[in-house]
Amino acid sequence: MNRNLVSLGIVAACALALSACGSRSNDRVASGTGVGAGTGALVGAAFGGIGAIPGALIGAGIGAGTGAVTDKDQLYLGEPVWR
């Protein structure tokens, strides 16, 4: 299987699992972006195929998108640390 596809799948799974922190939409987008960027950078660097910066950008996009389309009733992990 293609390493880039595996990396993207891992980033998507991590972003989906962790992006919906907070009760407001903008909290979920912000936390999803951060978690996705961090996860994407780690996966991109570890697998080497796409690199850390492209991995972070892809992860941030997936995390932000996931945070934007979820609501508090779908996945709620508590209030974000900045609240």
N, C-alpha and C positions, 0 to 999 in steps of 0.2 A: 504494500500500500504506500502511496505517496506520502512522504514526510510532511509536506506542507498541508495536505488534507488532514492528517492526524493532528498536527499542531493546531489547525483551525478548529477542529472538533473539540480538542481539549480546552482551548480558549473559550469556545462557545458554551461548553458545559459548565466551566467555572463561572463565567459571567452570568449565566442563567441561574445558577445555584446561589450566587451571592449578591446579585445586583439590586434586589428589591428591599434594601434597608431604608426605613423611614415611612412615614405615613403620607407624606406629600409627594407629588410627582417629581418635583425638582430635586428632592432629597434622593429619590431612587435613581434619577438620571445621574446625579453627581456621584453617588456611591458606586453605581454601575460603571461609570466611566473610569473611576480610580481603580476599582478592582479589576476591570477588564484590561486596562493598560498595564497594570503590574503583572497580571497573569500572562498577558500576551508577550510582554518583554521577556519574562522568564522562559516561556515555552519557545519563543523565537530564538533566544540565545542558546538554550539547551539543545534544541534539535538542529540548529545551524542552518537550516535551509533558507529561511527568510530573514533572519537577523533580529536583533532586539528591537530596533526602532520600528520597522514595519510590523512586527508582532504586536508592539504596544499600540500602534495606530489601529490595527485590525481589532485588537481586544477592546480598546476604548470605544470604538464604534459599535461593536456587538454589545458591550456592557451598557452603553448609553441607550441604545435601541431597546434592549430588554427592560431596562429600568423605566423607559417611557411607556411601554405597552403593558406593563403589569400594574396592578393596583394593590392596595393594602390587603384586600381579602384573598388575593391569589397567593402571595408569598410575603410574609411579614416577619422579619428577624429582629424587630425592635427599633427604637429610635436611633438615628445615627449619632456618632460620638460628638458631633458639633452642636447638638441640641441639648 
